[in-house]
Amino acid sequence: MKAAQLSRVICNLCSPLGIAEIRRQIPIISGRSHKISPMASGEHDNTRIHTFYTKRLSGSSSRTDDSQTRQDASDHDYYISSNENQCRRPSTAEDEQRVKNLLKEIIAYRENKVSSWIVESKVKNLCAAYKYLLKSHRDGFLKVLACDHAVDHQMVCKAAESLLSIEQQKPDDECNRRQIMKGEEQLKSLLTPQYAWLFVHVGRLERGVKFLVDLRTDVLAVISELDVKDPAMVPMQKLNLTLREMLSLWFSVGFLNLERITWRSPCEMLQKISEYEAVHPMRNWTDLKRRVGPYRRCFVYTHSSMPDEPLVVLHTALSDEIARSTRGIVSATSRMSVDASACPGTIVDAHTEDPSHVKAAIFYSITSTQKGLQGIELGNYLIKRVVRELKAEFPRVSKFSSLSPIPTFRLWLLERLKTAEKGRREVLTSEEVEQLKSYLQTDMLWSELKKLFKTNGWAADTKLVSLLEAPLMRLCAEYLYLEKRRGYALDNVANFHLRNGAVMWRLNWQADPSARGLGNSFGIMVNYRYFLEDAETNSCAYLEKQYIAASDEVRQLAVGARDLTEKFTSKM
């Protein structure tokens, strides 16, 4: 076989289309730590075979420059190659120091007139070298970046003094005004951290923006591990702020692309949708196919610099009513499909939707996939954009609501039980206490409840579930409606939807009977309903006055919890 033919055959074997068909048959294991390995589809092996034969067939002797050969060998020996799966030795302290030296060399170019080609090459090597480092060595590099290459405070003070002296001279003189403007520009430049210049150059590289997003992920991890009194804390926070401001500009909504994901979308995108799903993990390809199939919509925001990465993923269920549970979403799809097939003279297949049956849209999962974009508002804009898309596609849709989890309610309640056990708080009414003591046959009720709630076994006891419904629903309303952090809702999911202008509309008992749902919130879920005509008013009231818009049902449950607390306090 000729060399060109062999190369073409290997390319076909390694093509994404061939691998995609194999991947579609492989079950998805939920969670990013258990994602389908590229090795499972043979991609890694094929890539290595392809690389090997391409080099052999193209003729490696084409390079005759010894200095270039030595440089390439040095780069591939020390810096990470383009193949992320290539095996590499662990980094050392010497490697960390070499990267720090390279950083210092690049920063020095800031004040010198150097060819952009040289700067780009060095910055590319820096990014590759940073990826190569182990976490401990990355942390050391980030601390040096934050502390040694930020703002030169002495130079700032000198520039400020110089500007003041110029202003004290003839203020109306044209020459003096020009000097003032020049001094202001110099002061502005000095107040900009040195690493901001580096980040601009990184952003110009291919996948450089993605590198900066991942870099901020590392920065946030370092900050979370630092002691408040650590000298590196403030510089690291400044580094984080600089990255966030820069990324906020680059990831403005106007620069983002809205994409609808279907079963015909690229396999890699479908794979990432399944990997990133944090609310309701995908069980297999059939589950994924259902979530992008009839009476479902999956929308993502992407960025031109990261076209293969979904930034925010929103899963929406189309229904004839606002669902109370995850089962309700599934049953609505089946019910509407049956209704459509019942129409006389209509030929219906598995992919047919009847727009006349769609009257509600349920946002049942929204996931921000990039930790490095934390604090940059994307999800709220995605919901607003999707609402417009759905109203255009389904004119009869008039109800928009979430079906949201309550991730930390169980942990909050366990802390409440501890204080109740110490006699510092009333959690249950006297009637509820007596009923539970009688059924559980114990006088140590708080200890018994703590033991019960450490597992999900209680959910299999029908009588116990019935006894717990009223107190858990009341306590959940207290957690969502009354518990605050700095005046805003303590629950992160509640805070997100309330900031967007939603109404805390309905609590749903046994809405998510999965292990995750029971473990997070005893299976309770909440509908945050979006009344489009009131959304702006609700958002302003929440952001400016910390007022939570809620239905009468939710408020009554919360008032019951507050009355119980006030009654206990009055006895003290």
N, C-alpha and C positions, 0 to 999 in steps of 0.2 A: 504494500500500500504506500502511496506517495505521502510525503511529509504533510503537504497541504490537506490531503484527504483525511489523514489521521487527526490532524488538529481540528478539522471541522467535525469529525465524529465525536471527539472528546467534548467540544463545545456544546454539541447537542445533548450529550449525556448530562452536562452540568446546567442546562438551561432551566430557568425558574419554572417554565411550563411543565417540564417533566417532573420536577420535584413537587410542584403544586398538587398534581394528581395523587402522588403518594401521600402527601401531608393531609389531604382531605379525608383519607381513610384512617388516620391515626387519631385516637381519642385525645382530647385535651385534658391535661391534669391542671386543675385550678391552682392559681398562685404563681407569681413570677419566679419563685425559687424552684418551681417544678415545671417550668415551661418545656415545650417539646424541644429537645436538643437538635441542632442542625445535623449532628452526627446520625440521628435516627433516620434521616432521609438520605444519608449518603452525601450530603452537600459538602461536608468538610473533606471527605476523602476525594470526591470528584474535583473539588477546587484545587487540592494539592496535586492531583494527577495532571490537571489541566495546566497549572503553573509550571510543573516540572517539564512536561512535554513541549509547552510553548517556548520555554527557554532553550531547550535542546534543539528544537526545530528551527527557531529563529536564528540560532548561531550566536553563542555568547562571545565569540571572538571578534564581533564587530567593534567592541571597545578596545582601542589600542593605547589609549592615554593612561599611563601608569598612575599618574597623580589622581585622575578621576576614579580609577579602580580602587586605589587605596581609600579615597574619600567615601565611595559607596560601601566598601567593606566596613569602614568605621561606623558609618551611619546605621547599617543593618545590624552591626554587632551591639551597638549601644541603644539606638533609638528604636521605638516600636515600629514594626513594618505595617504595611497597609492591610495585611492579613491578621485580623484580630484573634483568630484561633491558633496562631502560631505559638508553639511552646517557647517560653522564655524563662531564663533564670530569675529568681527573686532579686529585687533591687537591694542595694546595700547603702550604708552611710556615705560611701564614696560617690555612689551614683547621685544621691541627694545633693551632695556638695557640687557636683559637676553641673547639675541643673540650676542650682543657685548662682553659680558663676556665669552660666549662659544667660540667666535672667539679668544679672548685673551688666553684662556686655550689651544686651539688647537695649536696656534702659538708657545706657550711655549714648546710644544713637539718637535719642530724643533731641539732644541739643546740638547735634552735628548734622551736616549735610551728607547723607549717605544714600546711595542708590536704593530705591524701593525694592529692587530685586534682592539685594543683600538682606534688607530688613525682613522681607517676606520669607526668605529661606531660613533665616535664624529663628523667626517666630514659629515657623512650621516645625522646625526641629525641637523647639521648646515644648510645643504642644504634644509632640510625639513622645518626648522624654518624660513629660509629666504623667502621661497615661501609663508609662512603664513602671512608675514608682508604686511601692506598697503604700498602704494607708498611712502608716506612721511616718514615712518619708514625705508623703504628700502634705501631711499636717505641718511638718517642719518647714516645707517650702512655702505653704500658704502664710504661715506666721511671719516669715522673712518678707514675703511680698507685701503683707499688710503693714508691717512695722518699719521696714527700711526703704520702701519705695512708694510712700504715700505723699503727704504734703510736707515740704521743708518749712517749718514754722519760723525759723530765724529769717529766711528769705522773705516770707510773707510780712513779717514785722518791719523789715527794712523797706520793702516796697510800699507798705502802708504809710510809714513815716515820710518817705519821699513824696508820696502823693499829697499828703497833708501840707508839706512845705510848699509844694507847687501851688496848691489852692489858696494859700495865705498870701501869695503874691498877687499881681494885678489880675483880678478875676475877669475883667472885661477885655483883656488883651487877647487878640486872635491867636497869637503864637502861644500864649499861656494855655488857652483852651485846648489847643492841639496837644500840648504836653500833658494836660490832665487826661485827655482821652487815651493817650499812649500809656500813661501810668496806670489807668484803670484796666486796660487790656493786659498789661504785664501782671497786675495784681490778680486778675481773673485767671490767667494762665498758671500762676503760682498756687492759687487756691484749688486748682484741679489736681487730684492725685496723679502721680507719675504713672501708676498702673492703668489709669483710664486711657492714656495714649496707647499702651500695649493692647488693651482690650479692643480698641478700634481696629488695630492691625490684625488681631486674631479674628475679628468678625468678618474681615475681607477674605479669609481663607475658605476653601471649600469645606463645608461642615464646621466652619469656625464658630458659628452661632450656637450650634449644638454643643460644641466644646465649652462655651461660656455658660450655657445652661447647666451642664454637668458640673462645671467648676463651682457654680453657686451652690449646687447640691452639697458638694464637699465642704464649702465654707459654712453652710448652715449646720452641717454635722459637727464641725470643729467648735462652733459657737455653743452648741448644745452640750458639749463635753467640758467646756472651760469653766473654771471657777469665776465667780463674779469679780473677785479681787485680782484675778490674773492680769498682769500688765498687757497681755496681748488681747484682752477682751474688747476694749474700745477700738483699737485699730482694726480688729476683725469685723466689728460691727460697721465701721466706716467702709471697709471693703465690701461687705454685703450690701450696704446702702448704695454704693456706686454701681455695683453690678445690677441691682434691682432697678435703679433709675434708667440705666442703659437698656436693659432688657424690656422695660416698660415702653420705651420709645419704639424699639424694634418690633415688639409684639402688640402694637396698637391694633385695634379691631380692623382698621382700614387696610392693614397689611395681611390680614388672615383670610384664608379661603374656606368657605363652607362646603363640605362634601357630604353627600348621602352615601352611606355604606350599604351595599346590597350583597347578595350571594355571588354576584358577578364581579365584585371588587377584587383587586389584586390579592393573591393569597397571603402575601406578607402583611398587608394591612389588616386582613381578617385575623391573622395570627396575633397581631399586636392588640387588636380590639379584645380578643379573648384573654390575653395575658394581663392587660391593664385593668380589666374589670374588677372593681374592688367591693362593690355593693352586693351583687349576686353572682358569685363565681360561675363561670361556664363549666358544665359537666363534660360535654363532648361536642363534636362537630354538629350533631343533630340539634343540640340546644342552641348553638350559635346560629345555625341556619334558621331556626324559628325566630330568633330575635332580630333578624334582618329580613324576615319574610313578610307575608301578607298581614295587614293590620298592625304592623310594627314599623317604626322608623328609627334608624340609627344615624345620627349626624355627628360630624367631627369638625373641629377647626384644625387646619394645617397651616404651615408657614412655608413660603417659597424656599427658604434656606434649609428647611427640614421637611421636604415634601412627603417622605415616607413615614413620618412620625405624627400620629394623632395627638394633639395637644390637650384637647378636652373632648370627652365622648359623652353624648347624651342619648340615652335609650328612651324611646317613647312608645307607649301602647295606645292604639286607637280603639275606642270603645263607644258603646251607646250610653254609658253612664260612668260616673267616677267610681273606680274600683276601690273596694275596702281591703283587699288582700292580694297577695301574689297569685293565689288560686283564682281570684276574681278576674285578673288580667287574662289568664289562660282561658278561662271559661267564656269570657267575652269574645275572644277571637273565634272560638268554636261556635258560639251562639250566632255571631254575625255571619259566619261562613254558611251555617245551616239556613239562616234566613235568606241569604242570597240565592242559595240553590233551590229554595222553595218558590222563587219567582217564576211564573209560567212563561215559557218561551225564551228562557235564559239558559245559555250554555255556560256552566261554571267549571273552571279547573282549579287546581290547588293554588294558583297565583292570582286569582280574581278577587278584586275588592269592590264592594258596593258603596260608593261615597255617600249614598243617602242614609246609610246605617250609622255613619261615623258622626257622633255628636259630642264626644269628649276626647281629650288627649291627656294621657297620664304620663308624667315624667317619672319613671320609676328607677332610674339610675343615672347619675352624672358623676363622672370621674375626671379629675385633673391628673394627667399622666406624668407630668414633669415636676419633680420636687424643686428644681431650680427656678421654676416660675411661680413659686409660692408667694402670695401677697400681690400678684398681678391679676387683676380681675378679668377673667375670660369667661367663666361659667355663666355669669348673669347675662352677658351679651349674647352668648350662644342660645340661652333660653328665649330671649326676646327675638332673636333672628328666626329661630325654629317656629315660634308662634306665628310669625308673619308667613313663613313658608307653608305651614299647615292650613292657615286660614285661606291662603290662595288655592291650595289643592283641594281642601274640603270646606266649601262655603258654609255647611251646616254646623261646623264645629263651633260651639259657644262656651264649652266648659274646659278650662285648663287647670290641671292640678298635679301635684306631685304625689307619689306614694313613697314616703321617706322612712328610712331606718332611724333609730334613736341609739347611736352607737355606744354611749357610755352610761345609759340609765341604770343598768344593773350594778355597775361599780358605785355609782352615786348612792343607790339604795342600800348597798351593803354598808357603806359608811354611816347612813342614817340608822341602820339597825344597831350598829355599835354604840352610837350615842343614846339610842333608846334603851339598850341593855344597861347603860350606866345611869339611867334615870334622868337624862338631860333633855329628852325630847319625847313627844307623843307622836307615834307613827300611825297607830291603828285606833279605831274607836273601841270603847269598852265592850260593845257587842261583838265586834270582829275578834277581839282578843279572846273572849270566852268561847266563841265558836271554833276558832283554830286550836285552842288549848284542848278542847273536848275531842276534836277530830284527831289531832296528832297525839293525844294522850300524853301531854307533857306540861310541866309547870315552868320549864325553861324555854319559853316560846321564842325569845330572840335568838338564842343559841341554835335552836332547832331550825328556825327559818334561815339562818346563815348557812347552816349545813345543807339544807334543801337547795338553796339558790346557788351553791357552788357547782352543781351539776344541773342537767336538764331533765332528770328523772321525774321530777314533780309533775311535768306536763303530761305524763301518761296516766295520772290519777284524776279521773273525771270529776269526782267530788271535790278534791282539793283545788282543781282548776276553777270550779264554780265559786268556792269560798274566797279565792284570791282575786277574782276579777275586779270587784268593786274597789278594794284597797289599792291594788296595783294601778288601776286606771286613774284613781284620784292622785296617787303619788306621782304618776307620770305627768299629769297635768301640772302639778306643783313644780316638777323638775323643768318642764318646758316653758311654762308661763311665768313662774315666780323666781326661779333661780337665775341670778344675774352675775355677769362679770363686767365690771366698769360700766354698769348701767344697761348692758346689752345681754341678750339671751346667752346663758352658759353653754348650751348645746350648740356645737359648730354648725350642724346642718340647719337647725332652726335659725341661727343667726344669718346664714347664707340666704335662705328664702325670704326672711323678713326684710333684709336689706334690699332685696329685689322688689319688695312691695306685695308679697303674698300675705294671705290671711291664715292664721293657725286655725284650721277649719274643723277637723274631725280626728279623734283618736280611734284606732281600730284594734279591737281585742282579737288575739290569735290570728293576726294578719300575716305573720311570717313564721310558720312552724318549723323552719329549718333549724339545724343545730346553731348556726350563726345567729339567726334571728332570736332564738330563745336565749342564747348566751349574751347577746347585746342588750335586749330590752324585754325579755320574757315573751317575745313574739308580738309585742305591740308595735304598730306603725302609725304614722300620722300623715294626714293629707294637708298639705299647704296649698290652698287654692288661690289661683290668680284671677281676680276680677279685673280685667284689663282697664276698665274705666276708672278704677280706684287705685291702681298699682302705684302710680307716681305719688299720690297723696299719702298712701300707706308707707311708702319708702321714706319720704321726707319726714313723716311723723316719727318713724323709728330711728332714723339717723340723727335727727335734730333734738327730739324730745324723749327718746327711748320708749316710745309708746308702742306696745305690741297689739296689732289688730288681730282679734280672735273672735270666734263664734261664741254664741251664748252657751253652747254645750261645753266647750273647753273652759270658759270662764267659770261656769258653775262648779265644775270639778275642781278647779284651782281654788275657788272660794271655800269649798268644803275643806280642803287641806289647810288653808290659812286659818279658818275658824278653829280647826282642831289645834293648831299651834298656839293661837291666841288664848284658847281656853286653858291649855297647859301652862302658858306663861302667867296667866292671872292667878293660878294656884300657887305659884312659887313664892 
